[in-house]
Amino acid sequence: MTRHGTLAYYLAAWVIGCFIVSLLVWVIAVASGQPPRAATLLEMYFFALVFGAPDALLFAFVLRRIMRWWGTHALWLWLVAGAGVGFALIMLLAEANTAWINWNAPVTGAIHFFLEALLAAPSALRYGGLWQVPIEGAAMAAVLCLVDRAFNPAAGVSGAAAPPDATHARV
């Protein structure tokens, strides 16, 4: 496995986080009168996985650093921090997208592709309604708290993992 459950943590951020976002967008669409088709949810989830990956991973990274700095696995703190970090990141990246569009820089290649991928989802969420972003951030943070707690049950302020026991001894 990876050190301190890093692979599980970031995979959960990507797969579950993008599902939470697409599920909430789908529920909002159904509540506004669209037919509740599973195919629509799966289509939204596919596009969330593709375009939301960089943002979900950035969110997970920032959230993990903040919570390791605080040195806590208290679920309610992760919920509050997730809502705040999610909202702040979406606002920051959406403003960066507006600046990127207005700048019309002659950037091409991999950098252009990365910036487009990073800034597409926050812009879509911004125009879809910002009220849902703290809810999505808190839900993602709850899942990430549980994953981080499972791999680092005694993480302290420094972020160090619990001492290894005999069952995880290296051969």
N, C-alpha and C positions, 0 to 999 in steps of 0.2 A: 504494500500500500504506500501511499505517499506520506510525506511528513505532515503530521498534525491533521490529516484528513483533507488536505488541500484539494485533491481531485474531486472528492465527494462534495465538498463545499461549493466549489465553482460549478460543478455539473448540476447540482441542485439549484444554484442561482440561475443558471441558464434555462434548464428544462422546466422546473417548477415555476420560476419567476415569470417566464414568458407565457406559461399556461395561465397563471393568475391574471396577467394583463389581458390576454385574449378572452378569458372567461368573463371578466368584468365588462369589457367592450361588447361582447356578445350579449350579455344580460341587459346592458343599456339599450342595445339595438332591438332586442326582443320587447323590452318595456316600451319602446317608442313605436311599436307596431309592426316590426318586421316578423316574418314567420320564423318560429323557433326550429330551424333546421340544423342538424348535427353537422352537415357538410359545411355550413357557413362557419361554425365554430372551428372545425378542422382547418379550413382555409385560413382563418384568422390566426390560428395557432402556428401554421406553417410559416406565414409571413412574419409573425412575432419571433419565431426561432431564427429566421434568416436575418431580419433587420434589427432585432432586439438583442442579439448576442453581445455585441461590444458594450452596450449600455448596461445590460444585466451584470456582466462581469465587472465593469467599472463600479457599479453600485455595490456589488458584493465585496470588492477590494476595499473601497472606502469605508464601508460599514464594518468590516472585519478589523481594519486598522483602528478605527475609533473605539470599537468595543474592546479590543485588546488593550488599548491605551487606558480605558476606564477599568479594565480588569474584572468584568462581570459577565455572568450568564443569566442575569435576571431577565426573564422574558419581557416584562413590561418595559424595561429600559431599551431592549432591542426593538420593541414595537414603536416606541416614541422616536428613537434614533432612526429607525428605518423610514418612518413617515417623513421626518425632517430631511434626512439625506436624500431620499427619493425625490422630494419636492425641489430641494435645492439643485440637485443634479439635472433634473428635467428643465428647470428654469435656466440654468447656466448653459446647458447644451442647446436649448431652443434659441437662446440669444446668440450663441455662437453660430447656429445655423443661419439666423437672419444676417449676421455680419458676413458669413461666408458667401451667402447669395448676393449681398450688396457689393462685396469686394470684387467679384468677377476675376479672381486671380487665374493666371495661366498655369495652374498646377495640374499636372496630368500624371498618369501612371498609378502606382500603388498608393501613393499619398492621397491622391484624389479619391480613389475607391474607398480607402479607409475612412476618410472624413465624411464621405457620403453615407457610408454604412453607419458610422457613429452618430451622425446628426439626423438621420431620417426618422427614427422612432420618436425621439423627443419632440420633434416638430409635429408629428402626427398626434401625439398625446396632448400637445399644447393646444392644437386646434380642436381636439375632441372633447376637451373639458378638463381643466386642471384640478377639479375637485376630486377626481378619481385617483390621482397620483399618490397622495398620502395613504390612501387605503391600500393600494397596490404595494407601496413601499413597506407598510407595516406588515402585510401578509407575507411578503417575501422575507422580511426580517425575522418573522416568527419561525419560518421553516429553516432559515439559515442559523438561527440561534440553536435550534434543536440539533442540527447537523454538527455545528461547532461544539456544542456541549457533549455530544456523543464521542467525539474524537479528542477533546481536551477537557475532561471533567474537572480538573483542578487547575485550570489556567489562572495564573495570577496576574498582577498588574503588568509584569514584564512580558506576558504572553507565553511563558514557558509551559510546556505540557507537563502532565503528571509524570512522576518517575516511572520508568518501565517496570512491569512486574514480570514474573517468571513465565507467564503464558505468552508474552510477546518477545521473548528473548531471541536474539539473532543466532542463527545456526552457522 
